[in-house]
């Protein structure tokens, strides 16, 4: 199961522009296969997508199906953000909305 980064306050799941297996760009949830690698990459990754204060972000083990559902909800649109509430509900917001 992959690891993702979740903001402690807002529940936002970190997403960015990435390359798929066909070398096409897409906007989706950033995931790691190893928790240690996610922690090691966290600071530089968050900085690269415009977030500071990595202490507010935590690694979260997420089923691959949920990651895919997050990506579907993002609709390959960088102006969208997906968040995961404490009770496991997914919500989508525009980047202009405060989470």
N, C-alpha and C positions, 0 to 999 in steps of 0.2 A: 504494500500500500504506500502511496506517496505521502510526502510531507509538504505542507504549505505554510505560509506565514499568515497569521491572523492578528489584526490590531486588537489589543486588549479592551480599549474603550468603545470603539465603533463596531467591532466585529468584521471590519473589511478584510477580505481575502486579497492578498497582493497579486496583481496581474500586470502583464507587460506585453510588448510586442516580442514575438518569438518566431522561430522558423519551424515549420512542420517537416515531416519526413520527405516531402517533395520539394523542400527548399523554398516554400512560399511563406511570406509573412502572415501572421495571425495574431490577434489580441486574445490572450487567455491567461488563466491562472498559472503562475510559476510554481513548479513542483520539483521536488527532489526525491530520490529513492532512499536517501540516507539522512537521518536526523542530524548527525554530526556535520555532514556537508552543508545542510541547510543552515545550521548555526554558524558555520565558518563563513558562508557566503552572505549571511543576512545583512550585515552593515553595508558592504559595498553594493549589494543588489538594491537595497532600499534607497541608498544615496543615488544610484544610477536612474531610478524611476522618480526621483524628486521628493522622497520622504526623508525626514531626519528623525532623530531620536529612536533608534532601533530597539531601545529597551521596552518600548510600548508594543512591540511585535513579538509574538511567540510562535514557535513551531507547533503545528497541529497535524496529527496523523489523520488522513482523510481517505475514505474509500475512493477508489478510482471512479466509480460511478457518480459519486458526488462531485468530483473534480470536473467530470464531463458535463454534468448538469450545470455547474457554475459557468463553464465555457459556453454552453448553449444560451444561458441567460445573458451573458455578456454580448452575444450576437456579433462577435468580432469587431466591436465598437469601442475604441479607447475612451469615449466620453461616458461610458457606463462603468459602474462599480458594483460588485456583489459583496454582500455581507452575510455573515452567519450569526444568528442570535444564539444566546446561551441555551435555548431549548431546541436548537438544531434547524430553525427555519431560515431559508434563504430569502433574501430581499435584494432587489436591484434598484440602484439610484443613479441619477446622472452625476457626472463628476462635479457639476456646479452646485449640487445639493450637499449640504453638510450632513455627514453621517453621525 
